[in-house]
């Protein structure tokens, strides 16, 4: 194997490993986002379903109307 081929193989393997790790690290974010649109009963459903059967937008309405979300956001910034 030449130096060019070894280098190409190393880049391919590195890309595969980084891609797999990216999927592992992004799954909790996708789970959180998906769960925010689910009804409470559907959150603990097994097997895991990332796309909800029934969408619940009331969770976001509640956050923006019954809490001081702008103040919390400003504190985070």
mmCIF file of the N, C-alpha and C atoms, coordinates in Angstrom:
data_MODEL
# 
_entry.id   MODEL 
# 
loop_
_atom_site.group_PDB 
_atom_site.id 
_atom_site.type_symbol 
_atom_site.label_atom_id 
_atom_site.label_alt_id 
_atom_site.label_comp_id 
_atom_site.label_asym_id 
_atom_site.label_entity_id 
_atom_site.label_seq_id 
_atom_site.pdbx_PDB_ins_code 
_atom_site.Cartn_x 
_atom_site.Cartn_y 
_atom_site.Cartn_z 
_atom_site.occupancy 
_atom_site.B_iso_or_equiv 
_atom_site.pdbx_formal_charge 
_atom_site.auth_seq_id 
_atom_site.auth_comp_id 
_atom_site.auth_asym_id 
_atom_site.auth_atom_id 
_atom_site.pdbx_PDB_model_num 
ATOM 1   N N  . UNK A 1 1  ? 0.830   -1.178 0.000  1.00 0.00 ? 1  UNK A N  1 
ATOM 2   C CA . UNK A 1 1  ? 0.000   0.000  0.000  1.00 0.00 ? 1  UNK A CA 1 
ATOM 3   C C  . UNK A 1 1  ? 0.878   1.246  0.000  1.00 0.00 ? 1  UNK A C  1 
ATOM 4   N N  . UNK A 1 2  ? 0.530   2.182  -0.847 1.00 0.00 ? 2  UNK A N  1 
ATOM 5   C CA . UNK A 1 2  ? 1.324   3.404  -0.923 1.00 0.00 ? 2  UNK A CA 1 
ATOM 6   C C  . UNK A 1 2  ? 0.901   4.376  0.162  1.00 0.00 ? 2  UNK A C  1 
ATOM 7   N N  . UNK A 1 3  ? 1.706   5.401  0.302  1.00 0.00 ? 3  UNK A N  1 
ATOM 8   C CA . UNK A 1 3  ? 1.418   6.418  1.315  1.00 0.00 ? 3  UNK A CA 1 
ATOM 9   C C  . UNK A 1 3  ? 0.083   7.093  1.043  1.00 0.00 ? 3  UNK A C  1 
ATOM 10  N N  . UNK A 1 4  ? -0.215  7.359  -0.248 1.00 0.00 ? 4  UNK A N  1 
ATOM 11  C CA . UNK A 1 4  ? -1.482  7.996  -0.611 1.00 0.00 ? 4  UNK A CA 1 
ATOM 12  C C  . UNK A 1 4  ? -2.676  7.128  -0.225 1.00 0.00 ? 4  UNK A C  1 
ATOM 13  N N  . UNK A 1 5  ? -2.572  5.820  -0.468 1.00 0.00 ? 5  UNK A N  1 
ATOM 14  C CA . UNK A 1 5  ? -3.662  4.898  -0.134 1.00 0.00 ? 5  UNK A CA 1 
ATOM 15  C C  . UNK A 1 5  ? -3.863  4.805  1.379  1.00 0.00 ? 5  UNK A C  1 
ATOM 16  N N  . UNK A 1 6  ? -2.776  4.770  2.141  1.00 0.00 ? 6  UNK A N  1 
ATOM 17  C CA . UNK A 1 6  ? -2.881  4.715  3.598  1.00 0.00 ? 6  UNK A CA 1 
ATOM 18  C C  . UNK A 1 6  ? -3.548  5.980  4.126  1.00 0.00 ? 6  UNK A C  1 
ATOM 19  N N  . UNK A 1 7  ? -3.155  7.098  3.547  1.00 0.00 ? 7  UNK A N  1 
ATOM 20  C CA . UNK A 1 7  ? -3.725  8.379  3.983  1.00 0.00 ? 7  UNK A CA 1 
ATOM 21  C C  . UNK A 1 7  ? -5.220  8.445  3.651  1.00 0.00 ? 7  UNK A C  1 
ATOM 22  N N  . UNK A 1 8  ? -5.594  7.956  2.477  1.00 0.00 ? 8  UNK A N  1 
ATOM 23  C CA . UNK A 1 8  ? -7.002  7.937  2.084  1.00 0.00 ? 8  UNK A CA 1 
ATOM 24  C C  . UNK A 1 8  ? -7.806  7.025  3.004  1.00 0.00 ? 8  UNK A C  1 
ATOM 25  N N  . UNK A 1 9  ? -7.266  5.857  3.320  1.00 0.00 ? 9  UNK A N  1 
ATOM 26  C CA . UNK A 1 9  ? -7.958  4.932  4.224  1.00 0.00 ? 9  UNK A CA 1 
ATOM 27  C C  . UNK A 1 9  ? -8.120  5.545  5.614  1.00 0.00 ? 9  UNK A C  1 
ATOM 28  N N  . UNK A 1 10 ? -7.089  6.227  6.086  1.00 0.00 ? 10 UNK A N  1 
ATOM 29  C CA . UNK A 1 10 ? -7.158  6.879  7.402  1.00 0.00 ? 10 UNK A CA 1 
ATOM 30  C C  . UNK A 1 10 ? -8.248  7.948  7.396  1.00 0.00 ? 10 UNK A C  1 
ATOM 31  N N  . UNK A 1 11 ? -8.367  8.708  6.314  1.00 0.00 ? 11 UNK A N  1 
ATOM 32  C CA . UNK A 1 11 ? -9.402  9.743  6.224  1.00 0.00 ? 11 UNK A CA 1 
ATOM 33  C C  . UNK A 1 11 ? -10.792 9.127  6.173  1.00 0.00 ? 11 UNK A C  1 
ATOM 34  N N  . UNK A 1 12 ? -10.944 8.028  5.449  1.00 0.00 ? 12 UNK A N  1 
ATOM 35  C CA . UNK A 1 12 ? -12.242 7.351  5.355  1.00 0.00 ? 12 UNK A CA 1 
ATOM 36  C C  . UNK A 1 12 ? -12.658 6.811  6.722  1.00 0.00 ? 12 UNK A C  1 
ATOM 37  N N  . UNK A 1 13 ? -11.738 6.159  7.409  1.00 0.00 ? 13 UNK A N  1 
ATOM 38  C CA . UNK A 1 13 ? -12.040 5.605  8.736  1.00 0.00 ? 13 UNK A CA 1 
ATOM 39  C C  . UNK A 1 13 ? -12.368 6.721  9.722  1.00 0.00 ? 13 UNK A C  1 
ATOM 40  N N  . UNK A 1 14 ? -11.589 7.800  9.670  1.00 0.00 ? 14 UNK A N  1 
ATOM 41  C CA . UNK A 1 14 ? -11.852 8.943  10.555 1.00 0.00 ? 14 UNK A CA 1 
ATOM 42  C C  . UNK A 1 14 ? -13.230 9.531  10.280 1.00 0.00 ? 14 UNK A C  1 
ATOM 43  N N  . UNK A 1 15 ? -13.587 9.668  9.013  1.00 0.00 ? 15 UNK A N  1 
ATOM 44  C CA . UNK A 1 15 ? -14.896 10.208 8.650  1.00 0.00 ? 15 UNK A CA 1 
ATOM 45  C C  . UNK A 1 15 ? -16.028 9.324  9.158  1.00 0.00 ? 15 UNK A C  1 
ATOM 46  N N  . UNK A 1 16 ? -15.868 8.022  9.046  1.00 0.00 ? 16 UNK A N  1 
ATOM 47  C CA . UNK A 1 16 ? -16.886 7.087  9.532  1.00 0.00 ? 16 UNK A CA 1 
ATOM 48  C C  . UNK A 1 16 ? -17.029 7.185  11.047 1.00 0.00 ? 16 UNK A C  1 
ATOM 49  N N  . UNK A 1 17 ? -15.922 7.244  11.756 1.00 0.00 ? 17 UNK A N  1 
ATOM 50  C CA . UNK A 1 17 ? -15.959 7.350  13.221 1.00 0.00 ? 17 UNK A CA 1 
ATOM 51  C C  . UNK A 1 17 ? -16.597 8.659  13.656 1.00 0.00 ? 17 UNK A C  1 
ATOM 52  N N  . UNK A 1 18 ? -16.214 9.763  13.027 1.00 0.00 ? 18 UNK A N  1 
ATOM 53  C CA . UNK A 1 18 ? -16.785 11.073 13.380 1.00 0.00 ? 18 UNK A CA 1 
ATOM 54  C C  . UNK A 1 18 ? -18.280 11.105 13.067 1.00 0.00 ? 18 UNK A C  1 
ATOM 55  N N  . UNK A 1 19 ? -18.679 10.520 11.931 1.00 0.00 ? 19 UNK A N  1 
ATOM 56  C CA . UNK A 1 19 ? -20.098 10.451 11.577 1.00 0.00 ? 19 UNK A CA 1 
ATOM 57  C C  . UNK A 1 19 ? -20.899 9.654  12.587 1.00 0.00 ? 19 UNK A C  1 
ATOM 58  N N  . UNK A 1 20 ? -20.361 8.511  13.010 1.00 0.00 ? 20 UNK A N  1 
ATOM 59  C CA . UNK A 1 20 ? -21.050 7.687  14.007 1.00 0.00 ? 20 UNK A CA 1 
ATOM 60  C C  . UNK A 1 20 ? -21.168 8.428  15.341 1.00 0.00 ? 20 UNK A C  1 
ATOM 61  N N  . UNK A 1 21 ? -20.112 9.093  15.753 1.00 0.00 ? 21 UNK A N  1 
ATOM 62  C CA . UNK A 1 21 ? -20.157 9.866  17.002 1.00 0.00 ? 21 UNK A CA 1 
ATOM 63  C C  . UNK A 1 21 ? -21.143 11.026 16.897 1.00 0.00 ? 21 UNK A C  1 
ATOM 64  N N  . UNK A 1 22 ? -21.222 11.656 15.744 1.00 0.00 ? 22 UNK A N  1 
ATOM 65  C CA . UNK A 1 22 ? -22.176 12.755 15.551 1.00 0.00 ? 22 UNK A CA 1 
ATOM 66  C C  . UNK A 1 22 ? -23.600 12.249 15.743 1.00 0.00 ? 22 UNK A C  1 
ATOM 67  N N  . UNK A 1 23 ? -23.910 11.081 15.216 1.00 0.00 ? 23 UNK A N  1 
ATOM 68  C CA . UNK A 1 23 ? -25.242 10.511 15.399 1.00 0.00 ? 23 UNK A CA 1 
ATOM 69  C C  . UNK A 1 23 ? -25.527 10.219 16.868 1.00 0.00 ? 23 UNK A C  1 
ATOM 70  N N  . UNK A 1 24 ? -24.538 9.694  17.562 1.00 0.00 ? 24 UNK A N  1 
ATOM 71  C CA . UNK A 1 24 ? -24.699 9.384  18.989 1.00 0.00 ? 24 UNK A CA 1 
ATOM 72  C C  . UNK A 1 24 ? -24.944 10.655 19.794 1.00 0.00 ? 24 UNK A C  1 
ATOM 73  N N  . UNK A 1 25 ? -24.211 11.720 19.473 1.00 0.00 ? 25 UNK A N  1 
ATOM 74  C CA . UNK A 1 25 ? -24.336 12.950 20.244 1.00 0.00 ? 25 UNK A CA 1 
ATOM 75  C C  . UNK A 1 25 ? -25.569 13.768 19.870 1.00 0.00 ? 25 UNK A C  1 
ATOM 76  N N  . UNK A 1 26 ? -26.085 13.626 18.658 1.00 0.00 ? 26 UNK A N  1 
ATOM 77  C CA . UNK A 1 26 ? -27.255 14.414 18.253 1.00 0.00 ? 26 UNK A CA 1 
ATOM 78  C C  . UNK A 1 26 ? -28.560 13.740 18.675 1.00 0.00 ? 26 UNK A C  1 
ATOM 79  N N  . UNK A 1 27 ? -28.544 12.458 18.972 1.00 0.00 ? 27 UNK A N  1 
ATOM 80  C CA . UNK A 1 27 ? -29.768 11.747 19.343 1.00 0.00 ? 27 UNK A CA 1 
ATOM 81  C C  . UNK A 1 27 ? -30.462 12.364 20.562 1.00 0.00 ? 27 UNK A C  1 
ATOM 82  N N  . UNK A 1 28 ? -29.761 12.718 21.643 1.00 0.00 ? 28 UNK A N  1 
ATOM 83  C CA . UNK A 1 28 ? -30.465 13.336 22.785 1.00 0.00 ? 28 UNK A CA 1 
ATOM 84  C C  . UNK A 1 28 ? -31.175 14.644 22.410 1.00 0.00 ? 28 UNK A C  1 
ATOM 85  N N  . UNK A 1 29 ? -30.582 15.439 21.537 1.00 0.00 ? 29 UNK A N  1 
ATOM 86  C CA . UNK A 1 29 ? -31.236 16.673 21.093 1.00 0.00 ? 29 UNK A CA 1 
ATOM 87  C C  . UNK A 1 29 ? -32.500 16.349 20.301 1.00 0.00 ? 29 UNK A C  1 
ATOM 88  N N  . UNK A 1 30 ? -32.425 15.383 19.404 1.00 0.00 ? 30 UNK A N  1 
ATOM 89  C CA . UNK A 1 30 ? -33.599 14.990 18.630 1.00 0.00 ? 30 UNK A CA 1 
ATOM 90  C C  . UNK A 1 30 ? -34.690 14.424 19.538 1.00 0.00 ? 30 UNK A C  1 
ATOM 91  N N  . UNK A 1 31 ? -34.283 13.663 20.537 1.00 0.00 ? 31 UNK A N  1 
ATOM 92  C CA . UNK A 1 31 ? -35.229 13.099 21.506 1.00 0.00 ? 31 UNK A CA 1 
ATOM 93  C C  . UNK A 1 31 ? -35.936 14.225 22.270 1.00 0.00 ? 31 UNK A C  1 
ATOM 94  N N  . UNK A 1 32 ? -35.168 15.219 22.712 1.00 0.00 ? 32 UNK A N  1 
ATOM 95  C CA . UNK A 1 32 ? -35.734 16.342 23.448 1.00 0.00 ? 32 UNK A CA 1 
ATOM 96  C C  . UNK A 1 32 ? -36.730 17.119 22.577 1.00 0.00 ? 32 UNK A C  1 
ATOM 97  N N  . UNK A 1 33 ? -36.349 17.398 21.352 1.00 0.00 ? 33 UNK A N  1 
ATOM 98  C CA . UNK A 1 33 ? -37.226 18.128 20.448 1.00 0.00 ? 33 UNK A CA 1 
ATOM 99  C C  . UNK A 1 33 ? -38.490 17.328 20.155 1.00 0.00 ? 33 UNK A C  1 
ATOM 100 N N  . UNK A 1 34 ? -38.338 16.054 19.901 1.00 0.00 ? 34 UNK A N  1 
ATOM 101 C CA . UNK A 1 34 ? -39.477 15.187 19.624 1.00 0.00 ? 34 UNK A CA 1 
ATOM 102 C C  . UNK A 1 34 ? -40.407 15.102 20.826 1.00 0.00 ? 34 UNK A C  1 
ATOM 103 N N  . UNK A 1 35 ? -39.837 14.958 22.001 1.00 0.00 ? 35 UNK A N  1 
ATOM 104 C CA . UNK A 1 35 ? -40.627 14.835 23.220 1.00 0.00 ? 35 UNK A CA 1 
ATOM 105 C C  . UNK A 1 35 ? -41.411 16.104 23.509 1.00 0.00 ? 35 UNK A C  1 
ATOM 106 N N  . UNK A 1 36 ? -40.871 17.235 23.113 1.00 0.00 ? 36 UNK A N  1 
ATOM 107 C CA . UNK A 1 36 ? -41.579 18.499 23.377 1.00 0.00 ? 36 UNK A CA 1 
ATOM 108 C C  . UNK A 1 36 ? -42.880 18.601 22.590 1.00 0.00 ? 36 UNK A C  1 
ATOM 109 N N  . UNK A 1 37 ? -43.024 17.821 21.542 1.00 0.00 ? 37 UNK A N  1 
ATOM 110 C CA . UNK A 1 37 ? -44.242 17.836 20.736 1.00 0.00 ? 37 UNK A CA 1 
ATOM 111 C C  . UNK A 1 37 ? -45.177 16.662 21.041 1.00 0.00 ? 37 UNK A C  1 
ATOM 112 N N  . UNK A 1 38 ? -44.839 15.851 22.022 1.00 0.00 ? 38 UNK A N  1 
ATOM 113 C CA . UNK A 1 38 ? -45.657 14.680 22.351 1.00 0.00 ? 38 UNK A CA 1 
ATOM 114 C C  . UNK A 1 38 ? -46.583 14.968 23.520 1.00 0.00 ? 38 UNK A C  1 
ATOM 115 N N  . UNK A 1 39 ? -47.642 14.185 23.596 1.00 0.00 ? 39 UNK A N  1 
ATOM 116 C CA . UNK A 1 39 ? -48.491 14.204 24.782 1.00 0.00 ? 39 UNK A CA 1 
ATOM 117 C C  . UNK A 1 39 ? -47.770 13.432 25.880 1.00 0.00 ? 39 UNK A C  1 
ATOM 118 N N  . UNK A 1 40 ? -48.097 13.719 27.122 1.00 0.00 ? 40 UNK A N  1 
ATOM 119 C CA . UNK A 1 40 ? -47.399 13.110 28.260 1.00 0.00 ? 40 UNK A CA 1 
ATOM 120 C C  . UNK A 1 40 ? -47.439 11.587 28.209 1.00 0.00 ? 40 UNK A C  1 
ATOM 121 N N  . UNK A 1 41 ? -48.543 11.020 27.806 1.00 0.00 ? 41 UNK A N  1 
ATOM 122 C CA . UNK A 1 41 ? -48.683 9.559  27.766 1.00 0.00 ? 41 UNK A CA 1 
ATOM 123 C C  . UNK A 1 41 ? -47.756 8.916  26.723 1.00 0.00 ? 41 UNK A C  1 
ATOM 124 N N  . UNK A 1 42 ? -47.422 9.668  25.682 1.00 0.00 ? 42 UNK A N  1 
ATOM 125 C CA . UNK A 1 42 ? -46.608 9.131  24.587 1.00 0.00 ? 42 UNK A CA 1 
ATOM 126 C C  . UNK A 1 42 ? -45.110 9.241  24.832 1.00 0.00 ? 42 UNK A C  1 
ATOM 127 N N  . UNK A 1 43 ? -44.709 9.976  25.851 1.00 0.00 ? 43 UNK A N  1 
ATOM 128 C CA . UNK A 1 43 ? -43.287 10.208 26.086 1.00 0.00 ? 43 UNK A CA 1 
ATOM 129 C C  . UNK A 1 43 ? -42.540 8.910  26.396 1.00 0.00 ? 43 UNK A C  1 
ATOM 130 N N  . UNK A 1 44 ? -43.134 8.038  27.209 1.00 0.00 ? 44 UNK A N  1 
ATOM 131 C CA . UNK A 1 44 ? -42.454 6.810  27.616 1.00 0.00 ? 44 UNK A CA 1 
ATOM 132 C C  . UNK A 1 44 ? -42.817 5.607  26.744 1.00 0.00 ? 44 UNK A C  1 
ATOM 133 N N  . UNK A 1 45 ? -43.298 5.861  25.565 1.00 0.00 ? 45 UNK A N  1 
ATOM 134 C CA . UNK A 1 45 ? -43.688 4.798  24.638 1.00 0.00 ? 45 UNK A CA 1 
ATOM 135 C C  . UNK A 1 45 ? -42.478 3.947  24.236 1.00 0.00 ? 45 UNK A C  1 
ATOM 136 N N  . UNK A 1 46 ? -42.698 2.653  24.145 1.00 0.00 ? 46 UNK A N  1 
ATOM 137 C CA . UNK A 1 46 ? -41.636 1.747  23.701 1.00 0.00 ? 46 UNK A CA 1 
ATOM 138 C C  . UNK A 1 46 ? -42.187 0.882  22.593 1.00 0.00 ? 46 UNK A C  1 
ATOM 139 N N  . UNK A 1 47 ? -41.533 0.745  21.480 1.00 0.00 ? 47 UNK A N  1 
ATOM 140 C CA . UNK A 1 47 ? -40.219 1.270  21.108 1.00 0.00 ? 47 UNK A CA 1 
ATOM 141 C C  . UNK A 1 47 ? -40.254 2.787  20.890 1.00 0.00 ? 47 UNK A C  1 
ATOM 142 N N  . UNK A 1 48 ? -39.081 3.375  20.971 1.00 0.00 ? 48 UNK A N  1 
ATOM 143 C CA . UNK A 1 48 ? -38.941 4.820  20.857 1.00 0.00 ? 48 UNK A CA 1 
ATOM 144 C C  . UNK A 1 48 ? -39.425 5.270  19.478 1.00 0.00 ? 48 UNK A C  1 
ATOM 145 N N  . UNK A 1 49 ? -40.226 6.308  19.480 1.00 0.00 ? 49 UNK A N  1 
ATOM 146 C CA . UNK A 1 49 ? -40.732 6.887  18.226 1.00 0.00 ? 49 UNK A CA 1 
ATOM 147 C C  . UNK A 1 49 ? -40.313 8.346  18.211 1.00 0.00 ? 49 UNK A C  1 
ATOM 148 N N  . UNK A 1 50 ? -39.432 8.712  17.278 1.00 0.00 ? 50 UNK A N  1 
ATOM 149 C CA . UNK A 1 50 ? -38.964 10.096 17.221 1.00 0.00 ? 50 UNK A CA 1 
ATOM 150 C C  . UNK A 1 50 ? -40.019 11.032 16.644 1.00 0.00 ? 50 UNK A C  1 
ATOM 151 N N  . UNK A 1 51 ? -40.820 10.557 15.718 1.00 0.00 ? 51 UNK A N  1 
ATOM 152 C CA . UNK A 1 51 ? -41.870 11.393 15.140 1.00 0.00 ? 51 UNK A CA 1 
ATOM 153 C C  . UNK A 1 51 ? -43.181 11.019 15.823 1.00 0.00 ? 51 UNK A C  1 
ATOM 154 N N  . UNK A 1 52 ? -43.775 11.961 16.539 1.00 0.00 ? 52 UNK A N  1 
ATOM 155 C CA . UNK A 1 52 ? -45.003 11.657 17.296 1.00 0.00 ? 52 UNK A CA 1 
ATOM 156 C C  . UNK A 1 52 ? -46.167 11.249 16.392 1.00 0.00 ? 52 UNK A C  1 
ATOM 157 N N  . UNK A 1 53 ? -47.014 10.363 16.912 1.00 0.00 ? 53 UNK A N  1 
ATOM 158 C CA . UNK A 1 53 ? -48.232 9.995  16.191 1.00 0.00 ? 53 UNK A CA 1 
ATOM 159 C C  . UNK A 1 53 ? -49.188 11.180 16.156 1.00 0.00 ? 53 UNK A C  1 
ATOM 160 N N  . UNK A 1 54 ? -49.370 11.798 17.319 1.00 0.00 ? 54 UNK A N  1 
ATOM 161 C CA . UNK A 1 54 ? -50.212 12.990 17.433 1.00 0.00 ? 54 UNK A CA 1 
ATOM 162 C C  . UNK A 1 54 ? -49.340 14.129 17.958 1.00 0.00 ? 54 UNK A C  1 
ATOM 163 N N  . UNK A 1 55 ? -49.396 15.266 17.277 1.00 0.00 ? 55 UNK A N  1 
ATOM 164 C CA . UNK A 1 55 ? -48.582 16.411 17.649 1.00 0.00 ? 55 UNK A CA 1 
ATOM 165 C C  . UNK A 1 55 ? -49.310 17.261 18.690 1.00 0.00 ? 55 UNK A C  1 
ATOM 166 N N  . UNK A 1 56 ? -48.564 17.717 19.684 1.00 0.00 ? 56 UNK A N  1 
ATOM 167 C CA . UNK A 1 56 ? -49.120 18.534 20.760 1.00 0.00 ? 56 UNK A CA 1 
ATOM 168 C C  . UNK A 1 56 ? -48.382 19.867 20.800 1.00 0.00 ? 56 UNK A C  1 
ATOM 169 N N  . UNK A 1 57 ? -48.991 20.898 20.233 1.00 0.00 ? 57 UNK A N  1 
ATOM 170 C CA . UNK A 1 57 ? -48.378 22.216 20.240 1.00 0.00 ? 57 UNK A CA 1 
ATOM 171 C C  . UNK A 1 57 ? -48.733 23.006 21.503 1.00 0.00 ? 57 UNK A C  1 
ATOM 172 N N  . UNK A 1 58 ? -49.621 22.465 22.304 1.00 0.00 ? 58 UNK A N  1 
ATOM 173 C CA . UNK A 1 58 ? -50.049 23.133 23.529 1.00 0.00 ? 58 UNK A CA 1 
ATOM 174 C C  . UNK A 1 58 ? -48.890 23.329 24.509 1.00 0.00 ? 58 UNK A C  1 
ATOM 175 N N  . UNK A 1 59 ? -47.901 22.446 24.461 1.00 0.00 ? 59 UNK A N  1 
ATOM 176 C CA . UNK A 1 59 ? -46.738 22.591 25.346 1.00 0.00 ? 59 UNK A CA 1 
ATOM 177 C C  . UNK A 1 59 ? -46.049 23.931 25.118 1.00 0.00 ? 59 UNK A C  1 
ATOM 178 N N  . UNK A 1 60 ? -45.902 24.330 23.864 1.00 0.00 ? 60 UNK A N  1 
ATOM 179 C CA . UNK A 1 60 ? -45.244 25.599 23.554 1.00 0.00 ? 60 UNK A CA 1 
ATOM 180 C C  . UNK A 1 60 ? -46.145 26.789 23.898 1.00 0.00 ? 60 UNK A C  1 
ATOM 181 N N  . UNK A 1 61 ? -47.442 26.644 23.675 1.00 0.00 ? 61 UNK A N  1 
ATOM 182 C CA . UNK A 1 61 ? -48.381 27.703 24.047 1.00 0.00 ? 61 UNK A CA 1 
ATOM 183 C C  . UNK A 1 61 ? -48.292 27.945 25.554 1.00 0.00 ? 61 UNK A C  1 
ATOM 184 N N  . UNK A 1 62 ? -48.243 26.866 26.322 1.00 0.00 ? 62 UNK A N  1 
ATOM 185 C CA . UNK A 1 62 ? -48.154 26.978 27.778 1.00 0.00 ? 62 UNK A CA 1 
ATOM 186 C C  . UNK A 1 62 ? -46.873 27.681 28.209 1.00 0.00 ? 62 UNK A C  1 
ATOM 187 N N  . UNK A 1 63 ? -45.757 27.327 27.606 1.00 0.00 ? 63 UNK A N  1 
ATOM 188 C CA . UNK A 1 63 ? -44.474 27.935 27.979 1.00 0.00 ? 63 UNK A CA 1 
ATOM 189 C C  . UNK A 1 63 ? -44.481 29.434 27.714 1.00 0.00 ? 63 UNK A C  1 
ATOM 190 N N  . UNK A 1 64 ? -45.012 29.836 26.569 1.00 0.00 ? 64 UNK A N  1 
ATOM 191 C CA . UNK A 1 64 ? -44.961 31.253 26.216 1.00 0.00 ? 64 UNK A CA 1 
ATOM 192 C C  . UNK A 1 64 ? -46.036 32.093 26.903 1.00 0.00 ? 64 UNK A C  1 
ATOM 193 N N  . UNK A 1 65 ? -47.122 31.481 27.365 1.00 0.00 ? 65 UNK A N  1 
ATOM 194 C CA . UNK A 1 65 ? -48.193 32.265 27.978 1.00 0.00 ? 65 UNK A CA 1 
ATOM 195 C C  . UNK A 1 65 ? -48.196 32.212 29.501 1.00 0.00 ? 65 UNK A C  1 
ATOM 196 N N  . UNK A 1 66 ? -47.702 31.146 30.095 1.00 0.00 ? 66 UNK A N  1 
ATOM 197 C CA . UNK A 1 66 ? -47.806 30.992 31.548 1.00 0.00 ? 66 UNK A CA 1 
ATOM 198 C C  . UNK A 1 66 ? -46.471 31.085 32.273 1.00 0.00 ? 66 UNK A C  1 
ATOM 199 N N  . UNK A 1 67 ? -45.436 31.512 31.576 1.00 0.00 ? 67 UNK A N  1 
ATOM 200 C CA . UNK A 1 67 ? -44.146 31.682 32.240 1.00 0.00 ? 67 UNK A CA 1 
ATOM 201 C C  . UNK A 1 67 ? -43.502 32.972 31.745 1.00 0.00 ? 67 UNK A C  1 
ATOM 202 N N  . UNK A 1 68 ? -42.443 33.346 32.395 1.00 0.00 ? 68 UNK A N  1 
ATOM 203 C CA . UNK A 1 68 ? -41.693 34.540 32.005 1.00 0.00 ? 68 UNK A CA 1 
ATOM 204 C C  . UNK A 1 68 ? -40.579 34.127 31.045 1.00 0.00 ? 68 UNK A C  1 
ATOM 205 N N  . UNK A 1 69 ? -40.945 33.518 29.938 1.00 0.00 ? 69 UNK A N  1 
ATOM 206 C CA . UNK A 1 69 ? -39.945 32.997 29.007 1.00 0.00 ? 69 UNK A CA 1 
ATOM 207 C C  . UNK A 1 69 ? -38.992 34.077 28.504 1.00 0.00 ? 69 UNK A C  1 
ATOM 208 N N  . UNK A 1 70 ? -39.491 35.267 28.094 1.00 0.00 ? 70 UNK A N  1 
ATOM 209 C CA . UNK A 1 70 ? -38.537 36.295 27.651 1.00 0.00 ? 70 UNK A CA 1 
ATOM 210 C C  . UNK A 1 70 ? -37.509 36.650 28.730 1.00 0.00 ? 70 UNK A C  1 
ATOM 211 N N  . UNK A 1 71 ? -37.947 36.706 29.974 1.00 0.00 ? 71 UNK A N  1 
ATOM 212 C CA . UNK A 1 71 ? -37.011 37.001 31.054 1.00 0.00 ? 71 UNK A CA 1 
ATOM 213 C C  . UNK A 1 71 ? -35.989 35.887 31.246 1.00 0.00 ? 71 UNK A C  1 
ATOM 214 N N  . UNK A 1 72 ? -36.447 34.643 31.178 1.00 0.00 ? 72 UNK A N  1 
ATOM 215 C CA . UNK A 1 72 ? -35.525 33.513 31.303 1.00 0.00 ? 72 UNK A CA 1 
ATOM 216 C C  . UNK A 1 72 ? -34.517 33.503 30.152 1.00 0.00 ? 72 UNK A C  1 
ATOM 217 N N  . UNK A 1 73 ? -35.017 33.781 28.953 1.00 0.00 ? 73 UNK A N  1 
ATOM 218 C CA . UNK A 1 73 ? -34.145 33.815 27.777 1.00 0.00 ? 73 UNK A CA 1 
ATOM 219 C C  . UNK A 1 73 ? -33.102 34.921 27.905 1.00 0.00 ? 73 UNK A C  1 
ATOM 220 N N  . UNK A 1 74 ? -33.540 36.089 28.357 1.00 0.00 ? 74 UNK A N  1 
ATOM 221 C CA . UNK A 1 74 ? -32.626 37.200 28.540 1.00 0.00 ? 74 UNK A CA 1 
ATOM 222 C C  . UNK A 1 74 ? -31.558 36.862 29.580 1.00 0.00 ? 74 UNK A C  1 
ATOM 223 N N  . UNK A 1 75 ? -31.946 36.194 30.662 1.00 0.00 ? 75 UNK A N  1 
ATOM 224 C CA . UNK A 1 75 ? -30.968 35.765 31.668 1.00 0.00 ? 75 UNK A CA 1 
ATOM 225 C C  . UNK A 1 75 ? -29.964 34.786 31.092 1.00 0.00 ? 75 UNK A C  1 
ATOM 226 N N  . UNK A 1 76 ? -30.401 33.924 30.186 1.00 0.00 ? 76 UNK A N  1 
ATOM 227 C CA . UNK A 1 76 ? -29.488 32.960 29.584 1.00 0.00 ? 76 UNK A CA 1 
ATOM 228 C C  . UNK A 1 76 ? -28.479 33.627 28.664 1.00 0.00 ? 76 UNK A C  1 
ATOM 229 N N  . UNK A 1 77 ? -28.933 34.666 27.991 1.00 0.00 ? 77 UNK A N  1 
ATOM 230 C CA . UNK A 1 77 ? -28.016 35.381 27.090 1.00 0.00 ? 77 UNK A CA 1 
ATOM 231 C C  . UNK A 1 77 ? -26.968 36.100 27.903 1.00 0.00 ? 77 UNK A C  1 
# 
